[in-house]
Amino acid sequence: MASGKNTLITGPAIDSALAHLVLTREVEDFLYYEADLLDERRYEEWLTLLTDDIRYWMPIRKNVPYRDERGDITGEEDIAWIDDDKATLTKRVRQIMTGVHWAEEPASRICHIISNVRLVEPGVALDANELVVGSRFCVYRNRVETETDFLVGRRQDTLRRIDGALKLARRKIILDQNVLMAKNLTMFF
Amino acid sequence: MFNGGSAKSLIDLQRGEVSREVFVNENLYREELERIFARAWLYIGHESQIRRPGDYFVSCMGEESVILTRDPAGQPRAFLNTCRHRGMKVCRYDEGHTVHFICPYHGWSYATDGRLVGVQQYETAYQPPFDRAQWGLIEVAQLATYRGTVWATWDPAAPPFLDYLGEARLALDLALGPWDGGDGETELLGSVQKWLIPSNWKFVAENFAGDGLHVVSHRSVDMVGIGPNQREGRRDDFGSLFLAAAPRWGHGITYSYLPADAERNDYAASMETSRYFKECWEKRRRKLGERAGLQVIVGTIFPNMSMHGQQPRTILVAHPRGVDMTEMWRVYFVDKDAPREVKQFLRHYYIRYSGPAGMTEQDDMENWNYATSASRGTIARRYPYHYKAGLGVGSIHQFIPGLVTGQPVSLSSEQNTRILYRRWAEFMDASSWSELTAARDS
């Protein structure tokens, strides 16, 4: 549904608008639930929200001229901050759970603020198998005593419906920093 | 110098003790910028970042931004990234291609050979005209390339780069050469990871110079296993380990050695990579014989260029940003002629190992962070650090150059870090390269 229109929706369009609204709410609920799992350190439950073929990718941002056709985001086969499959994400979770992963021991306090959730490609009939969803994140991390990081950016997710439930099949994390101003990236986005 | 004393007084090599002031003292840090980073050879980039004339890569030396570019004659050149008129940075992109670097402030423009070629109102505003040839970009005193890497120094009296490498030259040959031991090229696997860590830069330098005892801090990643095989751990089996230092130059390397008749099954998690490596290993054995199995694990070229030689394969430069802040720049390498699948497998492995999201490196940065901050206190800095492991051990080796400590001591020796700090003190105390050379030869 196009935003910014002031027209009254009538007739059969209502069904379509309502379906869009319900789907948007379902997607928001999924993303907020995911954020709760992460912030409550329920990492193993979080892993169950990911498809087995997930690509979890955080490219690097570069300083480029305004009209540079290459854009300011590193490419699919370039070095990235993170480019994980399910196996590596599972290992990250297991590493935190060892109790001797000193970068997360003692555990950081992490808060995900997720907003600007929008269906970018909702599928023609709204019941398409996959949805592309845009959102913004503010990830706040505070650890040990006063150490604080505040990482902000965009995400583009592909959600897939499997047995009726939404799962995360792809996440592109576009962090708004060039030189990363955090000593490490132990948190999930 | 420090409280009127010498830097040497902060380093006690006989007892294996180094003062904490070395890591936390603001005055010493300012002196380091002058006496180390303005004099030593520093890694500034790779030739694959500037393939054609006009290509540039914005690098840095010490705290200062430097443009590495290739001039119209095809020569690599490096210039301080500041306009001669009023100091504005003339390039604020990370990399690219250009004919001129044009200052946004008053429009002065410079060619890629550093010449000042454009000055606003030059014909009318300057009477008499000034000599533009004297006002080009400030160029490094010396630049050298070695196996694709580019190095520079601000000191015209610094010895030639190959002399400066000393016995560590073999380490660069091994780390930067192709896996098959031939003459092929290696290339950067894409972009640079740059990130800030709240740590003194020397924690990074000493870690890679030879601190085998810190491996215990990586227990979590060893438990979950992220290596390029299907087993636990972080790497394939590299065999026996040797610490080697270039004693008069301050460089430290950790080598590994497997006999040439060893059956290897490296990179078993990727059939394509495993096959590629096996082919390379066969070629390497034929070419290098008993030395085929000699590899670099890690190393530091004094002061702040560190490398991993194979798993992963990467260069890290620890740029100083204050006594308790460091900007890490990490690049990754692959054989240029390796198949795409191999490069992509390695890319995934490299960045789950190293960098800010690297499951190994994360724990290092936590340690360096809190070691720096916990050493700043009035009481804390009265007590030196402990570098006594392997005191008096170390000799010569059949084909590993330098001062070598082999097994069973090898990785539990701190000889390389002691040598790094001895060189650090020589740099800090010497007023010129001729004094440094004398210290080296004594």
Contacts between the chains, C-beta under 8 A, distances in Angstrom:
chain1	res1	chain2	res2	distance
A	58	B	357	7.5
A	60	B	191	5.4
A	60	B	193	6.8
A	62	B	93	7.9
A	62	B	94	4.8
A	62	B	95	7.6
A	62	B	191	7.0
A	63	B	92	6.1
A	63	B	93	5.0
A	63	B	94	4.8
A	64	B	93	5.9
A	64	B	94	7.3
A	64	B	96	7.2
A	65	B	93	6.4
A	65	B	96	7.1
A	68	B	96	7.7
A	74	B	190	6.7
A	74	B	191	5.0
A	75	B	190	7.7
A	77	B	190	7.4
A	77	B	340	7.9
A	77	B	343	7.7
A	77	B	344	6.2
A	77	B	347	7.1
A	78	B	190	3.7
A	78	B	191	5.3
A	79	B	189	6.0
A	79	B	190	4.2
A	79	B	191	4.8
A	79	B	192	7.6
A	79	B	193	6.4
A	79	B	331	7.8
A	79	B	332	5.9
A	79	B	347	6.6
A	79	B	350	7.8
A	79	B	351	6.4
A	80	B	351	6.4
A	81	B	193	7.0
A	81	B	351	7.6
A	81	B	355	7.0
A	81	B	356	6.5
A	81	B	357	5.5
A	82	B	351	7.0
A	82	B	357	4.5
A	83	B	347	7.2
A	83	B	348	6.1
A	83	B	351	6.3
A	84	B	348	8.0
A	84	B	352	7.0
A	85	B	348	7.7
A	88	B	226	7.4
A	88	B	348	7.5
A	88	B	352	5.3
A	91	B	224	4.6
A	91	B	225	7.3
A	91	B	226	6.0
A	91	B	352	7.9
A	91	B	359	7.0
A	92	B	359	6.6
A	94	B	223	7.8
A	94	B	224	4.5
A	95	B	220	4.9
A	95	B	221	6.1
A	95	B	223	7.6
A	95	B	224	4.9
A	95	B	359	5.8
A	98	B	219	7.5
A	98	B	220	4.3
A	98	B	223	5.3
A	98	B	224	7.0
A	100	B	219	5.1
A	100	B	220	4.8
A	100	B	223	7.7
A	101	B	220	3.9
A	101	B	221	7.7
A	101	B	362	7.6
A	101	B	363	6.7
A	102	B	217	6.3
A	102	B	220	7.5
A	102	B	363	4.7
A	102	B	366	4.8
A	102	B	367	6.7
A	103	B	362	3.9
A	103	B	363	5.1
A	103	B	365	6.9
A	103	B	366	4.3
A	104	B	362	8.0
A	144	B	370	7.8
A	178	B	94	7.4
A	178	B	194	7.2
A	179	B	194	4.5
A	179	B	195	6.3
A	179	B	196	6.3
A	179	B	327	6.5
A	180	B	193	7.6
A	180	B	194	6.8
A	180	B	195	3.7
A	180	B	196	7.0
A	180	B	356	5.6
A	181	B	195	7.6
A	181	B	196	5.5
A	182	B	195	7.0
A	182	B	196	7.7
A	182	B	356	6.8
A	183	B	195	7.1
A	183	B	196	7.0
A	183	B	197	4.3
A	183	B	198	6.3
A	183	B	199	7.9
A	183	B	356	6.9
A	183	B	365	4.7
A	183	B	366	7.6
A	183	B	369	6.0
A	184	B	356	4.7
A	184	B	357	7.1
A	184	B	361	7.5
A	184	B	362	4.3
A	184	B	365	5.3
A	184	B	366	7.3
A	185	B	356	4.8
A	185	B	357	4.1
A	185	B	362	7.8
A	186	B	357	7.9
A	186	B	362	5.6
